[in-house]
Amino acid sequence: MNDAETRLQEIKDRVLAFAKEREWEQFHSPKNLSMAISAEAAELMEHFLWQSPEESHTDVEVTKLRGKVEEELADVFIFAIEFANVTGIDIAAIIEAKMKRNAEKYPVEKARGRSVKYDQL
C-alpha cells in the first residue's frame, strides 16, 4: 500500500476490521480515542524534544529515528481513523471544509511567509 494507490475508505475499513477482530470496539469511545491520539502525538514529539528545527529535519532522515517516527505517526493516524469510524465522521469532507475555512482565515496575500495567527494578519 502507498498513498498514491490507496483510497482513504480502504484504510478506514482495514482499521475498523482490525479493531472488530480483536473486539476492541468496546474500548474505543470518543473519549478514549481522543486521549490515545494525544498520547501518541506526545510520543511523536518526544523524538524531537530539545532539537533545533534544523536538527529535526536532519535527524528524521536517520534510519533508526525515522523508523520510530513512522511508527508513532502511524499510531496517531490509526487512532484518528478509528475515531472517525466510531463517530461516523467523513475524514475527506471535514478536511475539505477545514481547508476552505483556513483559506478564508489565511488569505495568501496576507499569510505568505508569516507564522502569526489569523487574527494578527
C-alpha positions in Angstrom: 0.0 0.0 0.0 1.1 3.6 -0.6 -0.6 7.0 -0.7 -0.8 7.2 -4.5 -2.6 3.9 -4.9 -4.8 3.7 -1.7 -8.2 5.1 -1.1 -8.9 6.5 2.3 -12.0 4.3 2.7 -9.8 1.2 2.2 -7.7 2.3 5.2 -10.8 3.1 7.3 -12.1 -0.3 6.5 -8.8 -2.0 7.5 -8.6 -0.1 10.8 -12.2 -1.0 11.6 -11.7 -4.7 10.8 -8.6 -4.8 12.9 -10.5 -3.4 15.9 -13.5 -5.6 15.3 -11.4 -8.8 15.0 -10.0 -8.1 18.5 -13.3 -7.0 20.0 -11.7 -3.6 20.9 -14.7 -1.5 19.9 -15.9 -1.7 23.5 -12.8 0.3 24.5 -13.0 2.8 21.5 -15.2 5.5 22.9 -14.6 9.0 21.5 -13.1 10.0 24.9 -10.6 7.1 24.9 -9.6 7.5 21.3 -9.1 11.3 21.7 -6.8 10.5 24.6 -5.0 7.9 22.6 -4.4 10.4 19.8 -2.9 12.9 22.2 -0.7 10.2 23.9 0.6 9.0 20.5 1.2 12.6 19.4 3.2 13.2 22.5 5.3 10.1 21.8 6.0 11.5 18.3 7.0 14.9 19.7 9.3 13.2 22.2 11.7 12.2 19.4 12.3 15.9 18.6 12.5 17.3 22.2 15.2 19.8 22.6 16.2 19.8 19.0 16.5 22.8 16.8 14.2 23.0 13.8 17.2 22.3 11.6 18.2 19.2 13.6 14.7 17.8 13.4 14.8 18.0 9.6 18.2 16.3 9.5 17.6 13.7 12.2 14.3 12.5 10.8 16.3 11.2 7.9 18.4 8.9 10.1 17.2 5.4 9.6 16.8 4.4 13.2 14.9 7.5 14.2 12.8 7.6 11.1 11.5 4.1 11.8 10.4 5.2 15.3 8.9 8.4 14.0 7.0 6.4 11.3 5.6 4.1 14.0 4.4 6.9 16.2 2.9 8.8 13.2 1.1 5.6 12.1 -0.3 5.3 15.7 -1.7 8.9 15.5 -3.3 8.2 12.2 -4.7 4.8 13.2 -6.4 6.2 16.3 -7.7 9.2 14.4 -9.1 7.0 11.7 -10.7 4.8 14.3 -12.1 7.9 16.0 -13.7 8.8 12.6 -15.0 5.3 12.3 -16.6 5.3 15.8 -18.2 8.7 15.4 -19.2 8.4 11.7 -17.1 11.3 10.7 -16.2 11.6 7.0 -12.5 12.4 7.0 -12.3 13.8 3.5 -15.3 16.0 4.0 -14.0 17.5 7.2 -10.6 18.1 5.8 -12.1 19.8 2.7 -14.3 22.0 4.9 -11.4 22.9 7.3 -9.1 23.7 4.3 -11.7 26.1 3.0 -12.1 27.8 6.4 -8.3 28.0 6.7 -8.1 29.6 3.2 -10.6 32.2 4.3 -8.8 32.9 7.6 -5.3 32.9 6.0 -5.5 34.5 2.6 -2.3 34.0 0.6 -1.6 37.7 0.2 -1.7 38.2 4.0 -0.3 34.9 5.3 2.5 34.1 2.9 5.7 33.6 4.8 4.2 34.6 8.1 3.5 32.3 11.1 1.1 34.5 13.1 -2.4 33.5 13.9 -5.2 34.7 11.5 -6.4 37.4 13.9 -3.0 39.0 13.8 -2.7 39.2 10.0 
